[in-house]
Amino acid sequence: MNIAEEYFQKQLSVAEFKHSYLEEKAKLDIEYQLEELKKDIQAFKPIEELIEKIENIEKYLMTV
């Protein structure tokens, strides 16, 4: 493990840092999924694929 990984692991043991990190990660994950959905809508993907992506985003939100 390099110095950066060790530092990151140490920071994750701090509750406030861990909470902030996970919150920001969730925001970025959702933003990415929504951007992918937007691209699929613009590309006229089949409705079934779009609904599946929406359901996947919903499932992700329930776990966050």
Secondary structure as GFF3:
##gff-version 3
##sequence-region A 1 64
A	DSSP	alpha_helix	3	12	.	.	.	ID=ss1
A	DSSP	alpha_helix	15	42	.	.	.	ID=ss2
A	DSSP	alpha_helix	47	63	.	.	.	ID=ss3
###
